[in-house]
Amino acid sequence: MRNSQDMNPVKAIVVGAGHRSMIYASYAQTHPDELQIVGVAEPDDTRRAICQEMYQIPAAHTFRTAEELAKAPRFADAIINGTMDRLHVATSLPLLDRGYAMLLEKPFACSREEADALSDCVRRNNSKVMICHVLRYSKFYEGIKRVVASGRIGDVINLQTSEDVSYHHYANSYVRGKWARSEESGTTMLLAKCCHDIDLITWMMDGVTPVSVTSAGSLSYFKPENAPADAGTRCMVDCPHVNDCHLSAKRIYLDLPHKWDFYVWPTMMDAPDAEKVAFLRDESPYGRCAYKCGNNVADRQNVLIRFENGAVCSHCLTGGSAYSKRIMRVIGTKGQIEGVFEDQSFTISTIDPEPDGDCRQEVIDLSDDCSAFVNHGGGDIALVTDFVRYVRGQQTSISCTELEGSMLGHRIIYAADLSMQNGGCPVTP
């Protein structure tokens, strides 16, 4: 439909008008010359209506499902697919067959079989698919990648990442929320939360093939036996710890009203507090005791990856920490890089060959950039900017997340979860 000389706005359809896809779609509000939202497919009447009104979408271009959309004549260039994880492949295949390009939320597939089916469809249709690995587009990780790619620290021999997920984030999303049970969400904790981090590892390794993955982890803390002896089942109904428990629904959702509002009451944000209290008391899944939710995804997991060139990389996931934090450490034959994403700075240390030398250090501080602290370090908007270039046939950035370039990270995760289930036995990804 397009060629490299076509500078008209990319016309896109939102499929799944949830939090993430609406953030990506918002690029059309600030850059209408680059992106226009011309359709929506969303089963929830309220969300569909909000998207339709926001972008003045005609009724003929509104649909309840991706399947309905796929049956209609193609009227846009691309799809922004922000459906739930277990629906990603099922909603993508008919739309790719219809000829749309696609910006697809991560994780793009819940199993290796799904990933292979998606990859086959992309090859068959010569489709353009980019994955929303937004951390690649943050200035922090892009900066580290550029240093690694320059050869300044030599060949990578060891790479370590870690992600600490704060207690309120973990309790909200992986205990009370949509990703609490793998058989319902379709994803494990590692796949849902850390596919970013594993993708960053394979990106830094520049396509070197992983040959072995081992992993250990478990659900150890967010379980009934760790609840206070007299704890109830719903925080605001029958629990004496409603005012002092750090996982209390009252503390997380009412005392900090804007922390998780889009997830807890997306259609009740402006409702009186009394209505929100009643909702948490009577029906909301977010009103349950965080120790008694029947969740089954791991709250800690370590992954060790061996690559064919001899490099060894690792990732450490911890759910329930005091605050959220991502760390990266890349060690090469000529130096190393260490940084904390939340600090928006990293240090480059290179070996000093002079007789009295040890190492030379340079600190890259990005904290003066206001965008560094919002929307994944500015990655959300940079991702959409690159997607527009991608669809237009223009030169994309070093961070480009084409499907095939994102495949290795997902395969490592599938192998890691299998290894964890089998007591840490090595698995070939």
Protein Blocks (a to p, Z undefined) as FASTA:
>chain_A
ZZfklccdcddddehjafklmmmmmmmmmmmmlbccfbdcdfblklmmmmmmmnopafkl
gcfbfklmmmpccfbfbdcdfbdfklmmmmmmmmmmnopacdddddfbfbfklmmmmmmm
mmmnopacddfdfklmpmklmmmmmmmmnomnopafbdcddddddfklmmmmmmmmmmlp
mklnopafklmmmmmmmmmmmmmnnopacfbdcdddddfklcfklpcfkbcfbfklmpck
lmmpmkbfklmmmmmmmlmmmmmmmmlmmgcfklmmmmmmmmpmklpcfklnopabdfbd
cdddddfkopacdddddehifbdcdddddddfkbccdddfklopacdddddfbfkbcbdc
ddddfklpmklmgghholmmmmmmmmmmmmnopacdfklccfklmmmmmmmmmmmmmmmm
noopacdZZ
